[in-house]
Amino acid sequence: MNALPIDPPARLLMGPGPISAYPSVLTAMSAQLVGQYDPFMTSTMTETQALYRQVWATENDATFLVDSTSRGGIEAAMISLIRPGDRVLVPVFGRFGHLLAEIAERAMAEVHTIEVPWGQVFTPAAIEEAIVRVKPHLLGLVQGDTSTTMLQPLEDIGAICAKHGVLFYSDATASLGGNPFEADAWGLDAATAGLQKCLGGPSGSAPITLSERAVEIIRSRKKIEAGIREAGDEDAPDFVRSNYFDLGMILDYWGPRRLNHHTEATSMLYGARECARVLLGEGREAVRVRHELNGAAMLAGVRGLGLVVFGDVAHKMSNVVAVEIPDGVAGDAARQAMLDDFGIEIGTSFGPLHGRVWRIGTMGYNARKDAVLTTLAALEQVLRRFGATVPVGGGVDAALDVYTGHAEA
Ligand SMILES: *Cc1c(COP(=O)(O)O)cnc(C)c1O
């Protein structure tokens, strides 16, 4: 077989993630490799930790990367913080809440869930009521669930967890960078993310931050290495049941001891470092405001096309919107036409929303005026060709009004 060099088609990724990466992230990832303990490597790791402390708004020493996609970050946090039999509470408001519950189950937790219908979020009172009832060791709460586009408010949850002695973990994969996140001020014990949403990189690296309390729990787990088990552990083995995702070992690798664990994924490290550098260079608040502005323009635009927006819009993430597929329009075929005719990808949906809504994202590099307007212009044409009645220019006009209004403000 005579394979040609890789040459992907030109795409504008306007779905719920992954999104088109910042060009400088791609450049950073093509830089030459260095050895695992090269001074450049270790100093780049240390520098990346410092950058992500700012991204998370934390002073946590234990801020680093798990080499995997976002779900590896979730798995590392859960499997390292949960002992078999621990009670875990997961409030579920979409697909990723179910994922957290499943991973907790695999960590052999006693899992309790509460649910709200898709398109809604929990009140702090509902979460506190469940905490009082369940008395969990850990609360696992998604911040932004891309399956429903909802953003769960977290700012009051840390104090509730602290009051009841519960560890507070959040999956902020979809939301970090495009929405507020304050790891320390909100009392998070653990939080994980990925690069492929608002951080504007590829999937494959999971930034994580851990409070001192979380690190203490991880450090108190019994060790098992190369077949040698720590004593006193015979009846109820306590060691973390994963080598790759054992945060105690990963911490020793990133920490001053630099104990060998896996070989750090060098190109992903370069990419993750660049994602944080781009975000902090533009400014954390400026990036959040850019997501808010472009998300508002997309929201106004889809409404300007006569589309109905799904869910409690007051609690929507800034960076993704779900729109109901108009009656009579073939959803998958129309999405395919966006891709084939315009090179634009928008998202389909899962579970109860499957076949009902498209999800359109404005994240990272693509949280941009030209990307928003191009998507709306293409969507108007596709909707018309698929039989929907759409106001001529209604999407682009409504979005432009948002941008103009912003310019005057
Ligand atoms: C997109 C997303 C993920 C993605 O996980 P991967 O392993 O990177 O595919 C995880 N959690 C949430 C809330 C997400 O929105």
The ligand as a MOL file (V3000), in Angstrom:
LIG
                    3D

  0  0  0     0  0            999 V3000
M  V30 BEGIN CTAB
M  V30 COUNTS 15 15 0 0 0
M  V30 BEGIN ATOM
M  V30 1 C -16.9710 16.5150 25.7550 0
M  V30 2 C -17.0290 16.0920 27.1630 0
M  V30 3 C -16.2100 15.0620 27.6420 0
M  V30 4 C -15.3290 14.3670 26.6440 0
M  V30 5 O -14.6100 13.2860 27.0810 0
M  V30 6 P -13.4990 12.6910 26.0940 0
M  V30 7 O -12.9630 11.5250 26.7990 0
M  V30 8 O -12.4660 13.7580 25.8780 0
M  V30 9 O -14.1960 12.3700 24.8190 0
M  V30 10 C -16.2710 14.7430 28.9860 0
M  V30 11 N -17.1040 15.4120 29.8220 0
M  V30 12 C -17.9190 16.4010 29.3750 0
M  V30 13 C -18.8080 17.1180 30.3210 0
M  V30 14 C -17.8950 16.7500 28.0360 0
M  V30 15 O -18.6970 17.7180 27.5700 0
M  V30 END ATOM
M  V30 BEGIN BOND
M  V30 1 1 1 2
M  V30 2 1 2 3
M  V30 3 2 2 14
M  V30 4 1 3 4
M  V30 5 2 3 10
M  V30 6 1 4 5
M  V30 7 1 5 6
M  V30 8 2 6 7
M  V30 9 1 6 8
M  V30 10 1 6 9
M  V30 11 1 10 11
M  V30 12 2 11 12
M  V30 13 1 12 13
M  V30 14 1 12 14
M  V30 15 1 14 15
M  V30 END BOND
M  V30 END CTAB
M  END
